[in-house]
């Protein structure tokens, strides 16, 4: 059985449901949690990983995260949100490799109930 992913959450999300959604979505991406990603995104989801080809459609995004597999750890440093956007940064450890990341999320409506696009910036750390 696979070991559970260690999650170090940000202190930023205590009183903001929107920031909690951003953090939950990021943890789901790191953990390859297809069920949670499915429930937090729209079918037309677009994921642009800067420097790589964009992934279009919820099914294609779910397939991409399944291929990468779950991380062993995600440490979230900051979470911010404003209007229909949210951003998060931190470090993901997967297969012994540490990667600094920043996800920029765009929500589908002003209530910010679902994510419609993700732009990811990442750098492998030495």
N, C-alpha and C positions, 0 to 999 in steps of 0.2 A: 504494500500500500504506500502511496506517495505521501511524503511528509507535508504537513500543512505549511503554507506560505506565511512567513513572519511579516506582519504589517505594523509599521511604526507610523501612527497617524499624526497629522499636523494639529497644533493647538488652535488653529485659525477657525475651525468649523463649529465651535460650540453653540452659536446662536443663529446660524444662517442655514436654512434648509437648502438654499441654492449651492452654497459652498459644500455642504454635506453630499449633495448629488454629484458634484464635480469630483469630490474625493472618492465616493463609492464607485463611480464610473472608472476612475483611474486604477483603483484596486482591482476591479473586475478585469480591466485590460491586462494588468500585470499577472493576475491569477488565471487568465484564460477562462473566466467564468462566463460561458456563453449564455446561460440562463439570465443572469443579471444584465448583461449587455443587451440581450434581446428585450428585456423589460424596460430599459432606460433609453432606448434609441428608437428612431423612426425607420420604417422599411427603406427609405431613400438615403440612409446614412452614407456619408462620404468621409473617408479617412485618408488624409494626405500626410504621409510621412515624408518630411522635407528631404529632398535628394533621391527619393524613390518614386515609383509609379503610384498614383492614387488608387485606392480601393473603393469601388462604388457599389453600394447596396449592402443592406444589413447581412444577408447571407454570405457575401464575399468577405466582409469584415470578420464575421464569426469564423469562417474558414481560415483566414489569415492568422487569427489569434490561436486557433487550435494547432496550427502548424508550429508556432513558436513555443507552445507549451507554457505551463505556469512558471513564474519566477519563484525563487526560493525566499526572496525578501523584497519588499518595497518600503522605502523610507520616504515619507512625504515631508517636504520642508515648508512650503507655503501654498496657500489656496486663496485665490481672490475671485471676486465676481462683481459684475456691474451690468445692469440691463440684461440683454440676452446673451451675455458672454461670461465665460469663466476660464480661469487658468490655474494650472498647478505645476509644481516642479518637485523633483526629488531624485532618488537613485534607486534603480532596479538592479537586483542581482539575479542572474539567470545563468545556469551552467558555469558557475564560478567567475563569470564576467560581470563587472559593475558598469552600468550605463546611466549617465545623467540624462534626465529627460525633462521636457516641458510639453504639456498638452494644452492646447487652446481649444475650448469647446464653444460651439454656437448652439443655442437652444432653438427649438421649433416655434416657440410662442413666448409671450411676455410672462406667462406663469412659470416658464422654465421647467416643464414637466418631462421633456424628452430632449435628447441630444440629436441634432441633425447633421453636424459636421465636427470633425476633429482634425486639427493640424498638430503634428507631433514633430518636435525637434529633439534630437538625441545625439550624444557623443559618448563613445566607449572610453572609459577611464583606464588609466594604466595602473 
